Amino acid sequence: MSIRPISRAAHRIALVLDRDVWHAAAVAGAACVLSAGLVYVGYFVHVLRVARNASCTPARGECVLLFGKHSPAGRLDHDFEARLDRAVSLWRVRPPVHVVLLGGGADGEPSEAELARQGLFARGLASDAPLRLEAQSRDTLQNLRNARTMLAPAMHAQDPQVTSVQLRVTLLSSRYHLARCALFARQLGFDAELCAAEARLRLGPRTLLRIAGEAAYVCWTDLGTRWARLIGHRRMLARVT
């Protein structure tokens, strides 16, 4: 029986009502206030550095996780298109063994994973390409957790030394999004490398706003996780590991 994905709005409401989310937010907010904003600045610089320095050519590339993006009414924006273009360019150089297309969608509409598959086929990818769709998730953490569940058996069969927390993957997404991807991949136990969709980081008001938002998200998640480990809060840790 297939699991019906929840809507984007329902997922956000669930997060707003979650006490662990507020707990982590309070810890991160206190750290930023008590440091006069320096903690947040540190995370902003980190996200910017990852966005600027990420390579477009993965060193391994055997297993690619392609992150989707919110696409109302099935309309792909420039960022999503760039991710698909990069995936095709990687394929032409060295076809991956595993490719997982990530992202759910609204009820009655194609998922982000399905839109990615359609976009890859439209760009000339062969219909027998080894694509796997993870179409239940609503955010980056769920993307990676579900991908870990999907990939572990196949990769363990290929290499018995690989366990569910030692999966070697390439994370393909927009530059501003890569720091968040890397954080969650590390928390979930992936052996991950980053692959940027864009050839280089183009700084402008829109990109800086994106990076500022990502820095706040990474700050909130990372400090919340560190705090949960410090106090031994198992429920909070279970959310991000």
Backbone as CSV, one residue per row, in Angstrom:
resi,resn,N_x,N_y,N_z,CA_x,CA_y,CA_z,C_x,C_y,C_z
1,MET,0.848,-1.194,0.000,0.000,0.000,0.000,0.880,1.239,0.000
2,SER,0.624,2.162,-0.911,1.435,3.377,-1.000,1.036,4.363,0.080
3,ILE,2.003,5.149,0.496,1.771,6.162,1.518,1.411,7.471,0.839
4,ARG,0.299,8.034,1.244,-0.139,9.297,0.647,0.673,10.442,1.229
5,PRO,1.400,11.199,0.396,2.212,12.286,0.928,1.350,13.418,1.453
6,ILE,1.792,14.043,2.533,1.049,15.177,3.056,1.360,16.412,2.218
7,SER,0.464,17.385,2.277,0.654,18.591,1.489,1.766,19.441,2.087
8,ARG,2.257,20.365,1.273,3.311,21.268,1.733,2.818,22.120,2.901
9,ALA,1.576,22.600,2.794,0.999,23.435,3.856,0.845,22.636,5.146
10,ALA,0.362,21.393,5.033,0.186,20.558,6.221,1.526,20.268,6.882
11,HIS,2.545,20.063,6.067,3.874,19.801,6.613,4.384,21.021,7.389
12,ARG,4.184,22.195,6.836,4.649,23.401,7.527,3.876,23.643,8.815
13,ILE,2.586,23.376,8.792,1.781,23.539,10.008,2.272,22.573,11.083
14,ALA,2.577,21.341,10.676,3.088,20.359,11.631,4.391,20.828,12.272
15,LEU,5.255,21.456,11.479,6.512,21.976,12.025,6.257,23.117,13.002
16,VAL,5.334,23.992,12.656,5.024,25.134,13.521,4.491,24.669,14.872
17,LEU,3.751,23.564,14.866,3.142,23.066,16.095,4.042,22.115,16.872
18,ASP,5.212,21.834,16.351,6.112,20.854,16.967,6.944,21.509,18.069
19,ARG,6.858,20.991,19.270,7.581,21.604,20.391,9.089,21.437,20.271
20,ASP,9.540,20.348,19.633,10.980,20.171,19.448,11.543,21.211,18.487
21,VAL,10.764,21.575,17.494,11.174,22.623,16.562,11.340,23.946,17.312
22,TRP,10.389,24.262,18.178,10.478,25.498,18.954,11.633,25.439,19.958
23,HIS,11.878,24.268,20.514,13.005,24.096,21.443,14.315,24.428,20.736
24,ALA,14.514,23.843,19.551,15.743,24.103,18.798,15.834,25.565,18.389
25,ALA,14.696,26.151,17.996,14.690,27.557,17.591,15.060,28.467,18.755
26,ALA,14.582,28.130,19.942,14.898,28.940,21.122,16.388,28.883,21.441
27,VAL,16.975,27.708,21.322,18.413,27.557,21.587,19.226,28.364,20.578
28,ALA,18.882,28.221,19.293,19.616,28.948,18.257,19.422,30.449,18.408
29,GLY,18.184,30.869,18.700,17.924,32.296,18.883,18.698,32.870,20.050
30,ALA,18.755,32.127,21.154,19.501,32.600,22.321,20.985,32.736,22.006
31,ALA,21.527,31.768,21.270,22.943,31.830,20.907,23.239,33.046,20.044
32,CYS,22.335,33.353,19.119,22.544,34.511,18.241,22.430,35.818,19.012
33,VAL,21.449,35.895,19.905,21.263,37.123,20.691,22.442,37.334,21.640
34,LEU,22.834,36.294,22.359,23.912,36.421,23.343,25.262,36.707,22.696
35,SER,25.413,36.336,21.429,26.671,36.616,20.718,26.588,37.894,19.887
36,ALA,25.514,38.658,20.090,25.302,39.893,19.324,25.291,39.623,17.812
37,GLY,24.758,38.478,17.445,24.629,38.147,16.028,25.824,37.465,15.408
38,LEU,26.926,37.328,16.150,28.146,36.761,15.574,27.971,35.283,15.203
39,VAL,27.179,34.558,15.977,26.938,33.152,15.652,26.261,33.040,14.289
40,TYR,25.239,33.877,14.074,24.559,33.832,12.777,25.504,34.237,11.643
41,VAL,26.330,35.252,11.883,27.292,35.671,10.861,28.210,34.517,10.485
42,GLY,28.627,33.752,11.492,29.485,32.597,11.216,28.803,31.592,10.305
43,TYR,27.525,31.328,10.546,26.799,30.399,9.685,26.576,30.987,8.295
44,PHE,26.339,32.279,8.220,26.178,32.922,6.908,27.449,32.762,6.080
45,VAL,28.588,33.005,6.708,29.867,32.858,6.002,30.072,31.406,5.580
46,HIS,29.696,30.481,6.440,29.834,29.059,6.102,28.989,28.696,4.877
47,VAL,27.729,29.088,4.876,26.850,28.773,3.741,27.367,29.424,2.469
48,LEU,27.829,30.663,2.583,28.379,31.367,1.422,29.627,30.672,0.910
49,ARG,30.503,30.240,1.802,31.742,29.576,1.392,31.430,28.248,0.692
50,VAL,30.508,27.483,1.233,30.132,26.221,0.590,29.551,26.493,-0.789
51,ALA,28.690,27.501,-0.883,28.074,27.839,-2.163,29.116,28.278,-3.189
52,ARG,30.094,29.016,-2.750,31.112,29.530,-3.666,32.095,28.445,-4.098
53,ASN,32.465,27.548,-3.189,33.563,26.617,-3.452,33.140,25.252,-3.968
54,ALA,31.864,24.950,-3.963,31.416,23.615,-4.385,31.791,23.339,-5.834
55,SER,32.210,22.112,-6.091,32.600,21.707,-7.437,31.383,21.311,-8.263
56,CYS,31.506,21.428,-9.562,30.478,20.950,-10.490,30.790,19.548,-10.993
57,THR,31.975,19.058,-10.671,32.417,17.748,-11.157,32.713,16.847,-9.973
58,PRO,31.835,15.917,-9.649,32.066,15.054,-8.486,33.250,14.128,-8.697
59,ALA,33.946,13.830,-7.626,35.090,12.931,-7.702,34.642,11.489,-7.884
60,ARG,33.473,11.157,-7.324,32.973,9.783,-7.435,31.791,9.740,-8.402
61,GLY,30.642,10.124,-7.948,29.491,10.224,-8.838,28.798,8.917,-9.169
62,GLU,29.099,7.825,-8.432,28.434,6.550,-8.723,26.968,6.571,-8.299
63,CYS,26.665,7.297,-7.236,25.290,7.387,-6.732,24.931,8.855,-6.554
64,VAL,24.034,9.354,-7.375,23.670,10.775,-7.369,22.282,10.945,-6.770
65,LEU,22.171,11.832,-5.794,20.879,12.228,-5.248,20.555,13.608,-5.796
66,LEU,19.526,13.685,-6.606,19.136,14.940,-7.250,17.962,15.539,-6.492
67,PHE,18.182,16.687,-5.877,17.140,17.332,-5.075,16.159,18.066,-5.978
68,GLY,14.878,17.839,-5.708,13.841,18.566,-6.425,13.633,19.944,-5.826
69,LYS,12.601,20.625,-6.302,12.296,21.969,-5.814,10.804,22.207,-5.989
70,HIS,10.239,22.963,-5.080,8.806,23.249,-5.133,8.433,23.788,-6.510
71,SER,7.448,23.145,-7.134,7.062,23.484,-8.508,5.543,23.578,-8.609
72,PRO,4.967,24.709,-8.202,3.507,24.848,-8.243,2.957,24.587,-9.640
73,ALA,1.901,23.775,-9.707,1.247,23.432,-10.973,2.212,22.803,-11.974
74,GLY,3.296,22.212,-11.465,4.235,21.531,-12.347,5.178,22.437,-13.105
75,ARG,5.278,23.692,-12.714,6.153,24.642,-13.413,7.531,24.651,-12.755
76,LEU,8.550,24.291,-13.517,9.922,24.272,-13.015,10.538,25.657,-13.134
77,ASP,11.191,26.120,-12.059,11.850,27.411,-12.125,13.289,27.241,-12.602
78,HIS,14.012,28.350,-12.671,15.383,28.336,-13.191,16.291,27.429,-12.360
79,ASP,16.127,27.441,-11.039,16.983,26.614,-10.179,16.777,25.129,-10.458
80,PHE,15.530,24.714,-10.576,15.230,23.313,-10.846,15.769,22.910,-12.224
81,GLU,15.582,23.778,-13.206,16.097,23.496,-14.550,17.620,23.329,-14.531
82,ALA,18.306,24.172,-13.757,19.769,24.081,-13.678,20.200,22.760,-13.056
83,ARG,19.467,22.272,-12.074,19.799,20.985,-11.461,19.670,19.856,-12.484
84,LEU,18.629,19.911,-13.293,18.436,18.877,-14.314,19.521,18.960,-15.384
85,ASP,19.877,20.174,-15.780,20.945,20.342,-16.776,22.257,19.752,-16.264
86,ARG,22.560,19.983,-14.995,23.801,19.455,-14.433,23.756,17.939,-14.382
87,ALA,22.612,17.372,-14.014,22.493,15.916,-13.952,22.755,15.292,-15.315
88,VAL,22.223,15.895,-16.365,22.431,15.372,-17.718,23.897,15.490,-18.119
89,SER,24.533,16.605,-17.768,25.945,16.779,-18.119,26.807,15.746,-17.409
90,LEU,26.484,15.414,-16.154,27.221,14.372,-15.437,27.029,13.027,-16.123
91,TRP,25.808,12.779,-16.547,25.493,11.505,-17.180,26.293,11.298,-18.464
92,ARG,26.452,12.371,-19.206,27.171,12.256,-20.468,28.655,11.996,-20.268
93,VAL,29.190,12.473,-19.155,30.607,12.241,-18.865,30.821,10.851,-18.279
94,ARG,29.983,10.489,-17.291,30.113,9.188,-16.625,28.771,8.811,-16.020
95,PRO,28.024,7.912,-16.653,26.696,7.536,-16.139,26.779,6.955,-14.731
96,PRO,25.994,7.461,-13.806,25.996,6.919,-12.446,25.365,5.527,-12.412
97,VAL,25.699,4.781,-11.360,25.092,3.464,-11.160,23.699,3.614,-10.550
98,HIS,23.577,4.565,-9.638,22.299,4.838,-8.978,21.992,6.326,-9.105
99,VAL,20.733,6.644,-9.394,20.269,8.024,-9.376,18.917,8.048,-8.667
100,VAL,18.818,8.846,-7.619,17.561,8.974,-6.890,17.057,10.405,-7.076
101,LEU,15.841,10.519,-7.593,15.193,11.811,-7.782,14.325,12.064,-6.559
102,LEU,14.575,13.189,-5.899,13.984,13.454,-4.588,12.893,14.509,-4.643
103,GLY,11.837,14.270,-3.870,10.840,15.311,-3.674,9.419,14.867,-3.934
104,GLY,8.544,15.160,-2.978,7.125,14.862,-3.122,6.393,15.970,-3.846
105,GLY,5.086,15.972,-3.699,4.288,16.984,-4.376,2.897,17.062,-3.779
106,ALA,2.148,18.064,-4.203,0.793,18.238,-3.708,-0.110,17.122,-4.217
107,ASP,-1.156,16.827,-3.466,-2.104,15.794,-3.852,-2.738,16.152,-5.195
108,GLY,-2.704,15.203,-6.118,-3.297,15.444,-7.434,-2.364,16.091,-8.427
109,GLU,-1.148,16.407,-8.020,-0.159,17.000,-8.912,1.080,16.097,-8.965
110,PRO,1.841,16.176,-10.053,3.057,15.356,-10.121,4.046,15.769,-9.041
111,SER,4.756,14.782,-8.507,5.761,15.066,-7.481,6.968,15.740,-8.110
112,GLU,7.800,16.331,-7.260,9.048,16.916,-7.746,9.919,15.848,-8.398
113,ALA,9.893,14.632,-7.836,10.675,13.537,-8.414,10.172,13.186,-9.813
114,GLU,8.869,13.135,-9.989,8.305,12.823,-11.304,8.605,13.936,-12.305
115,LEU,8.517,15.186,-11.860,8.847,16.301,-12.744,10.312,16.234,-13.160
116,ALA,11.176,15.840,-12.223,12.595,15.695,-12.557,12.784,14.601,-13.605
117,ARG,12.096,13.483,-13.449,12.211,12.406,-14.428,11.748,12.875,-15.809
118,GLN,10.623,13.563,-15.858,10.130,14.074,-17.134,11.138,15.046,-17.758
119,GLY,11.725,15.908,-16.896,12.704,16.863,-17.394,13.963,16.204,-17.919
120,LEU,14.406,15.141,-17.271,15.597,14.424,-17.730,15.328,13.714,-19.055
121,PHE,14.166,13.093,-19.181,13.822,12.439,-20.444,13.714,13.466,-21.567
122,ALA,13.160,14.641,-21.266,13.035,15.689,-22.278,14.395,16.190,-22.735
123,ARG,15.404,16.026,-21.886,16.764,16.441,-22.237,17.560,15.324,-22.915
124,GLY,16.912,14.244,-23.238,17.565,13.190,-24.002,18.046,11.999,-23.214
125,LEU,17.749,11.944,-21.921,18.180,10.801,-21.136,17.415,9.561,-21.598
126,ALA,18.113,8.428,-21.687,17.491,7.197,-22.170,16.389,6.737,-21.222
127,SER,15.352,6.159,-21.786,14.199,5.729,-20.990,14.540,4.586,-20.041
128,ASP,15.661,3.879,-20.290,16.056,2.780,-19.413,17.117,3.206,-18.392
129,ALA,17.299,4.501,-18.223,18.263,4.998,-17.235,17.846,4.535,-15.839
130,PRO,18.816,4.201,-14.980,18.504,3.649,-13.644,18.030,4.722,-12.664
131,LEU,16.834,5.228,-12.897,16.276,6.273,-12.042,15.378,5.663,-10.977
132,ARG,15.503,6.168,-9.764,14.606,5.761,-8.685,13.963,7.017,-8.130
133,LEU,12.667,6.972,-7.878,11.925,8.141,-7.429,11.587,8.029,-5.950
134,GLU,11.934,9.059,-5.207,11.540,9.204,-3.809,10.527,10.345,-3.798
135,ALA,9.256,10.014,-3.781,8.212,11.008,-4.026,7.314,11.254,-2.824
136,GLN,7.802,10.964,-1.614,6.985,11.130,-0.407,7.425,12.304,0.464
137,SER,8.634,12.777,0.293,9.204,13.754,1.226,8.725,15.167,0.952
138,ARG,8.822,16.007,2.007,8.402,17.405,1.895,9.526,18.377,2.236
139,ASP,10.694,17.881,2.631,11.804,18.784,2.911,13.120,18.032,2.726
140,THR,14.227,18.742,2.883,15.549,18.171,2.618,15.877,17.012,3.545
141,LEU,15.526,17.129,4.822,15.800,16.052,5.765,15.042,14.787,5.373
142,GLN,13.769,14.928,5.042,13.000,13.765,4.609,13.543,13.200,3.303
143,ASN,13.965,14.081,2.380,14.600,13.622,1.140,15.685,12.603,1.446
144,LEU,16.604,12.994,2.319,17.784,12.171,2.582,17.461,10.944,3.417
145,ARG,16.573,11.083,4.370,16.220,9.915,5.177,15.546,8.845,4.312
146,ASN,14.626,9.252,3.451,13.956,8.290,2.580,14.928,7.689,1.566
147,ALA,15.853,8.509,1.066,16.847,7.996,0.117,17.732,6.962,0.798
148,ARG,18.085,7.185,2.047,18.908,6.221,2.782,18.185,4.877,2.889
149,THR,16.896,4.928,3.173,16.116,3.700,3.275,16.042,2.976,1.937
150,MET,15.892,3.744,0.846,15.794,3.142,-0.481,17.107,2.533,-0.936
151,LEU,18.199,3.187,-0.663,19.482,2.798,-1.238,20.221,1.711,-0.466
152,ALA,20.017,1.653,0.833,20.821,0.754,1.662,20.820,-0.690,1.169
153,PRO,19.669,-1.303,0.879,19.711,-2.712,0.446,20.473,-2.923,-0.859
154,ALA,20.232,-2.054,-1.860,20.886,-2.220,-3.158,22.395,-2.035,-3.058
155,MET,22.822,-1.017,-2.296,24.248,-0.747,-2.201,24.953,-1.769,-1.312
156,HIS,24.239,-2.311,-0.348,24.834,-3.360,0.476,25.019,-4.636,-0.354
157,ALA,24.050,-4.916,-1.232,24.180,-6.092,-2.104,25.359,-5.945,-3.055
158,GLN,25.597,-4.711,-3.498,26.715,-4.442,-4.403,28.045,-4.518,-3.682
159,ASP,28.065,-4.033,-2.424,29.281,-4.055,-1.611,28.895,-4.389,-0.175
160,PRO,29.090,-5.632,0.289,28.677,-6.030,1.637,29.306,-5.212,2.746
161,GLN,30.378,-4.491,2.452,31.027,-3.666,3.475,30.257,-2.379,3.736
162,VAL,29.327,-2.042,2.850,28.551,-0.807,2.996,27.371,-1.062,3.917
163,THR,27.217,-0.250,4.942,26.062,-0.346,5.823,25.124,0.808,5.541
164,SER,23.990,0.802,6.209,22.983,1.835,5.965,23.462,3.219,6.374
165,VAL,24.528,3.308,7.150,25.030,4.613,7.552,26.412,4.880,6.957
166,GLN,26.735,4.203,5.875,28.014,4.433,5.209,27.820,4.573,3.700
167,LEU,26.695,5.123,3.301,26.392,5.240,1.886,27.185,6.386,1.267
168,ARG,27.884,6.110,0.177,28.670,7.122,-0.516,27.816,7.714,-1.618
169,VAL,27.519,8.994,-1.507,26.586,9.624,-2.436,27.113,10.983,-2.890
170,THR,26.590,11.426,-4.030,26.837,12.767,-4.536,25.538,13.558,-4.419
171,LEU,25.586,14.681,-3.733,24.406,15.509,-3.522,24.393,16.628,-4.556
172,LEU,23.418,16.603,-5.451,23.333,17.585,-6.531,22.185,18.547,-6.249
173,SER,22.527,19.812,-6.097,21.505,20.825,-5.856,22.057,22.203,-6.193
174,SER,21.238,23.221,-5.977,21.663,24.605,-6.202,22.715,24.993,-5.170
175,ARG,23.585,25.904,-5.547,24.702,26.261,-4.669,24.246,26.750,-3.299
176,TYR,23.223,27.575,-3.253,22.786,28.125,-1.968,22.225,27.040,-1.043
177,HIS,21.824,25.910,-1.602,21.178,24.836,-0.846,22.157,23.785,-0.334
178,LEU,23.394,23.810,-0.809,24.316,22.707,-0.550,24.761,22.598,0.906
179,ALA,24.894,23.704,1.607,25.311,23.625,3.015,24.270,22.880,3.843
180,ARG,23.001,23.129,3.574,21.943,22.411,4.275,21.984,20.919,3.933
181,CYS,22.149,20.619,2.647,22.238,19.215,2.222,23.389,18.504,2.930
182,ALA,24.542,19.157,2.977,25.717,18.557,3.599,25.503,18.321,5.089
183,LEU,24.856,19.278,5.769,24.606,19.133,7.202,23.734,17.911,7.476
184,PHE,22.625,17.796,6.776,21.726,16.673,7.015,22.365,15.347,6.601
185,ALA,23.113,15.347,5.503,23.785,14.119,5.073,24.752,13.643,6.144
186,ARG,25.496,14.560,6.727,26.443,14.203,7.786,25.705,13.661,9.004
187,GLN,24.596,14.287,9.384,23.842,13.830,10.552,23.224,12.451,10.329
188,LEU,22.891,12.154,9.074,22.273,10.867,8.756,23.297,9.779,8.443
189,GLY,24.574,10.133,8.470,25.611,9.141,8.315,26.065,8.872,6.898
190,PHE,25.695,9.703,5.944,26.156,9.527,4.570,27.635,9.910,4.446
191,ASP,28.316,9.257,3.524,29.630,9.688,3.059,29.354,10.487,1.786
192,ALA,29.220,11.800,1.930,28.669,12.611,0.840,29.688,13.594,0.273
193,GLU,29.575,13.808,-1.025,30.282,14.895,-1.699,29.234,15.786,-2.354
194,LEU,29.610,17.039,-2.609,28.676,18.016,-3.143,28.916,18.260,-4.624
195,CYS,27.828,18.511,-5.339,27.908,18.857,-6.751,26.962,20.025,-7.000
196,ALA,27.495,21.157,-7.439,26.696,22.354,-7.662,26.033,22.333,-9.032
197,ALA,24.794,22.759,-9.079,24.068,22.823,-10.354,24.634,23.920,-11.249
198,GLU,24.937,25.070,-10.659,25.406,26.212,-11.445,26.924,26.165,-11.616
199,ALA,27.395,26.696,-12.727,28.837,26.705,-12.991,29.583,27.538,-11.952
200,ARG,28.985,28.607,-11.504,29.616,29.443,-10.471,28.530,30.183,-9.716
201,LEU,28.885,30.708,-8.566,27.933,31.456,-7.747,27.800,32.874,-8.282
202,ARG,26.591,33.264,-8.590,26.317,34.626,-9.058,25.655,35.397,-7.918
203,LEU,26.427,36.278,-7.308,25.900,37.027,-6.167,25.012,38.172,-6.633
204,GLY,23.870,38.265,-6.044,22.914,39.317,-6.321,21.918,39.344,-5.179
205,PRO,20.976,40.272,-5.181,20.016,40.367,-4.075,19.256,39.065,-3.827
206,ARG,18.809,38.409,-4.896,18.047,37.177,-4.725,18.915,36.077,-4.122
207,THR,20.133,35.931,-4.613,21.027,34.888,-4.103,21.409,35.156,-2.656
208,LEU,21.719,36.405,-2.338,22.081,36.744,-0.960,20.918,36.498,-0.012
209,LEU,19.705,36.773,-0.462,18.529,36.508,0.372,18.368,35.005,0.602
210,ARG,18.604,34.233,-0.442,18.543,32.781,-0.308,19.595,32.291,0.692
211,ILE,20.801,32.789,0.568,21.879,32.366,1.460,21.591,32.780,2.895
212,ALA,21.012,33.971,3.080,20.655,34.420,4.428,19.622,33.490,5.048
213,GLY,18.626,33.085,4.257,17.630,32.154,4.770,18.214,30.797,5.078
214,GLU,19.082,30.306,4.200,19.724,29.015,4.433,20.610,29.072,5.675
215,ALA,21.298,30.192,5.879,22.150,30.333,7.062,21.323,30.244,8.338
216,ALA,20.146,30.875,8.337,19.268,30.794,9.505,18.811,29.360,9.733
217,TYR,18.485,28.660,8.663,18.015,27.276,8.777,19.135,26.366,9.287
218,VAL,20.334,26.518,8.724,21.469,25.689,9.148,21.842,25.992,10.598
219,CYS,21.817,27.269,10.966,22.104,27.665,12.347,21.113,27.012,13.301
220,TRP,19.843,27.135,13.003,18.787,26.567,13.836,18.947,25.050,13.969
221,THR,19.167,24.363,12.855,19.258,22.902,12.881,20.530,22.421,13.567
222,ASP,21.656,23.032,13.227,22.927,22.577,13.772,23.014,22.823,15.270
223,LEU,22.655,24.024,15.710,22.727,24.316,17.142,21.703,23.506,17.917
224,GLY,20.524,23.317,17.333,19.520,22.488,18.001,19.998,21.063,18.178
225,THR,20.675,20.529,17.158,21.197,19.166,17.245,22.309,19.069,18.278
226,ARG,23.214,20.043,18.271,24.305,20.036,19.251,23.759,20.114,20.687
227,TRP,22.745,20.937,20.862,22.131,21.066,22.178,21.455,19.763,22.605
228,ALA,20.766,19.121,21.670,20.096,17.856,21.982,21.116,16.794,22.398
229,ARG,22.264,16.782,21.717,23.313,15.825,22.111,23.857,16.158,23.498
230,LEU,24.003,17.440,23.772,24.556,17.862,25.066,23.654,17.446,26.217
231,ILE,22.362,17.586,26.045,21.429,17.282,27.136,20.862,15.861,27.031
232,GLY,21.280,15.119,25.996,20.802,13.753,25.836,19.328,13.652,25.495
233,HIS,18.832,14.569,24.683,17.418,14.599,24.303,17.217,13.638,23.126
234,ARG,16.808,12.419,23.415,16.732,11.382,22.385,15.676,11.686,21.330
235,ARG,14.554,12.218,21.735,13.495,12.482,20.760,13.935,13.512,19.730
236,MET,14.588,14.570,20.185,15.081,15.567,19.247,16.127,14.992,18.310
237,LEU,17.026,14.181,18.862,18.071,13.578,18.030,17.488,12.618,16.999
238,ALA,16.437,11.916,17.388,15.811,10.982,16.461,15.240,11.691,15.242
239,ARG,14.944,12.975,15.384,14.370,13.738,14.272,15.393,14.018,13.174
240,VAL,16.681,14.046,13.534,17.690,14.488,12.568,18.798,13.465,12.349
241,THR,18.611,12.230,12.814,19.630,11.200,12.630,18.983,9.927,12.079
